[in-house]
Amino acid sequence: MTPETKGTAQLTTAMVLSGTLGVFVVESGASPFDVVFFRVLFGALALGAYVTARGWLRGHGFTRRTLALAVLGGVFIVFNWVLLFQAYRNTSISVATVVYHTQPFYVVLLGALLFRERLTAARLGWVAVAFAGLVLVSGVTPSDFGNGGSYLVGVGQALLAALLYGLSTLVTKHITGVRPHLIALVQVLVGIPLLLPFADFGAMRGQGADWGWLVGLGVIHTGLMYVLMYAAYAQLPTSKIAVLAFVYPAVAMVMDWAVYGHHIGLVQALGVPLIVTASLKVTLARPVPTPASAPAPRTAARAPEAASRPATRAACEA
């Protein structure tokens, strides 16, 4: 088996696992804050055991600056998960996942806004196409503005989750020389004290078998899934990573239909290829160097094999 074939199998498996995440969240029966708290708790144990076994804690490569950036990225990641899981409740796994997949466009827009990265007319055009697809996928109608507007709130939560993930991606983009596994470990560790005040342990009593879903979110969807993704990233070209990233929303939509009978309507379905096409065009577009961004590739090139690939990661993870 060639390294690329192995990487393809690893990333496909990771994306299939990611597509089942919504079912684990819903079946746990816990509140979004409780779900994320136990996800980061069990995820930290799983990732911590893995990096310790590999001996990566020695010579970790963190400096004060990069550790602070990892912590900040963790804050964005944790609340991104809370919002996404709330969006599952207010819309559906299918709608929330597709809306959430607008992450790459936020990375482009935030990069231009915060770091003065060049935003070409072509990229801006594809962002517009993606948001046209978003309008179709969201399926928002005038009636959704009444009756408490929970569906509209859910779409907004998925969009805000994508925005927070975009912020995390841009922050992580400035961390070099550190293995992505260690960055992920810091991010989930940050979530433990951050979410502790919001966790309702009383509501978790008597959960019984539902604890299995929460353990799975930490061990499978945080520990195993991240290990598979990062191993695959080192062996695959960006083009293949970008294409395989769409296994995640595809599986999520199938799972939502198979388990809960939810499916998007015909008009909503028309928006999916618009988002997919625009995302691929934006992700695979050749970067335009600017005075502010030009040194980054040279810095990354000197980083060890450990260096993370945040721009691709934004299109993949949940």
N, C-alpha and C positions, 0 to 999 in steps of 0.2 A: 504493500500500500504506500503510495507516494505521500509526502507531507501535505500536499494540497488536497488530496482525496481524504486523508485523515482529518484535516482541518474542516473540510466541507461536512463530513459526518458529525464532527463535534459541534459545529455551529448550528447545523440543522437540528440536532438533538436539543441544544440549548434553547433555540427558538420555539421548538415544539413544547418544551417544558414551560417556557414563558407564556405560551398561549393558554396553558391550563391554569395560570395563576388566578384568574378571576373566579373560577369555580372553587378553588381552595379558600379564597377570601369570603365568598358568599356562604359556602357550606360550613365555615367555622362558626357562623352565627354571632360573632363578636363585633363590637363597634369598630369603626375604622382606626381610632386611636389605639385600641387594644390590639387589633390585628397587627398594626405596624410596630407597636412596642414589642410584641413577642416575635415578630419577624426579625427585628434587629437583634433581639436577645439571642435567639437560637441561631441566627445567621452569624453573629459574632463568634459564638462557640464553634460553629462549623468552620468558618474561615480561619479563626485563630488556631484551631487544631491543624488545619492544612498548612498554613505558613510556618507554624512551629515545626511540624514534621519535615518540611523542606529546608529548614534552617535559614529562612529568609529574614527573620527578625534581627539576626546579626548583620551588620553592614546594611541596614535598611535604606540608607540614602537620604532620609529626611533631614531638612534643615528647619530652623524656626519658621522661615517664610513658607516653605512648602507644606510643613505640618499645619500651619495656620490656614493655608489655602484648602487643604484636605478637610479640615474641620468645617470651614465655611461651606464647602461643597456638600458636606454631610448634612448640614442644616437644610440646605435646599432639597437634597435627595429625600430626607425623611418626611418633610411636609409635602413634597411632591407625591409620595406614596399615600399619605393621608387623604389628600384631595382626590387622587385617582380612585381610591377605594370608596370614597363617598360618592363619586360620580357613578360607580357601578350601581349603587342603590337608587340613585335618582333617575338614571337613564336605563342603560343595560350594559352588559359587558361588551357587546359588539360596538355600540355607538361610542361608548367612552373610550374604547381601545383605538378606534379609527381616528377620533378627534385628537386623542393623545399623541397620535403618530404625526402630528404637525411639529414635533420637536425640532427637526432639522431647520425649519424655516425660522424659528425663534433664534436658533444659533446664528444664522446668517444676519437677521435683523439686529440682534443684540450686539453682535460683533461689529457691525457698522456703527451702531449708536454709541457703544461704550469704548471701543478700541479703534475706532476710525478705520476699520477694515473696508476695502473697496467693495462697493455694492454695484455690480454691473447691471445694465439695463436688462440683460437676459435673465439674470438671477432674480431681479425684481419682478420680471414678468412671470417666471415660474412660481414665485411666491404668491402672486395674484391668482394664478391658475389653481394653486393648492387651496387657497381660501375660498375660491368659488366652489371647489369640491367639498370643502368643509361645510359651507352653507347647505349644500344638497344632503350631505351625510347626516348633519345634525337633525334634519327633519323638523325643525322648529316651525310651528304654525301659530297664527294669532291666538288660538285657544290656549297655547302654552303659557301665555302671559297672564292668564287668569288661574284660578284654582290653586293659588299659592306658588305657581310657577316652578314646581320642583324639578320638572324635566329641564326647563331652561337653566335652572341653577346647576343641575348636573352637567350640562354641556359647558357651562362656565367653569365648573370645577375641573373638568378634564383639560380645558384650555389653560387654566392657571397652573395645573400640574405640569403641563408641557412647558410652560414658561419657566417654572422653577427648575425643571430638568435642563432647559437651555442654559440657565444661569450656572447650574452646577457644571455643565459641560465646558463653558467658557472659563470657569475658575480652574477646573482640572487641567485644562489645556496648557496652563502655565506651570504645571508640575512636571519636571523632567528628572530622570535618573532614579525614579522610584518604581518598583514593581506595581502594576495596577491592582494586584491582589492586596497589597498593603494599603493602598489608597482606599479600596473598598472596605477593608477591615476598619480603618479609622472612621470612615463614614457611618458604618453601622454602629460602632462603639459610641459615636457622638449621639446617636438616636436614643440610647438607653437613658442617660440622665435627662435628655431633652424631653422625652415623652413620659417619663416617670410620673410627673404631676398630673398628667391627663389620663393615665391608665386607671381603669375601674376594676380593681381586683375582686371586689365583692360580686360584680356581675359575672366573673369567670368561675365562681364556685359552682360545682355540679355540672360543668361542661362535658365531662365524661369523654366520649370518643371524639368530640369536637376538638380536643387538644391535638389530636393527630393531624388535623388540617393546619394548625398553627405551627407545629413542629415541622411539617412539610414545607411551609412557606419559608422557614429559616434554613433548613438543611438542604432542601431540593432547589427552591427558587432563589436562594441567596448564595448558599455554599456551593453546591454542585453546579448550578447554572453559570455562576461567575467563573468557576475554574474552567469549565468547558469553553466559554466564550473567549477568555483571555488566551487559552491555549490555541484556539482556532485563529484568533487575530494575528498571531505571530507567523502563521503559515499561509494566509490567504491574501490575495490582492484586494484593494479597497472595493473594486467593482463587484467582486463576488460577495463580499461582506454586505454591501448595500442591497444586493438582490435578495440574499438569504434573510435579511432583516424582515422582509415582508411575510416570512413564514409565520412569524409571531401573530400579527393581526388576523391572518387567514385562519390559523388554528383557533384563536380566541373566538372568532365568529362561528366556526363549526361547533365548538364546545358549547357556546351560548345557545345555539339551535338544538344540539343533541340533548343537552341536560335540562334546559329551561324552556325550550320551544320558542325562543326569541329569534327573530330575524329582521334584517333591515328591509324596507320596502323598495320598490322598483326605482323610484326617484332617488332615494338615498343611495342605492347601489350605483347609480350613475356617477356619484361623486367619488367613489372609491378609486377608479382608474385615474381620475384627475390628480388625486393626492399621491398615489403611487408613482405616476409618471413624473410629476413635479418634484417629488422627493428624490427620485433617482437622478434627475437632471441637476438638482442643487447639490446633492451629495457627491456626485462624480465630476462636477465642474472643476476645471483646472483653477487652482487658487491664483488670484491676481496679487502679486507682491506689492506691498506698500512700505514706506520708510518705517512704519511702526511694526509691521508684521514680518518683514523680510528676514530678520535674524532668527526667527523661531525654527525654521527647518534645519539650520546649521546646528542650533543647540540640540534639537531632538536627535540629529544624526550622531552626536557624540554620546548620547545617553546609552546606557547598557540595554541589553535585550529587554530589560524590565519596563522600559518606557511605555506609558499608556497611550491609547489611541482614542482620545475622547471624542473627536469629531464623528467617528464611526459609531462609537458607543452610544451616542445620543439617539441614534436611529434604531437601536436594538433593545435596550434594557427597559424593564419595567420595575 
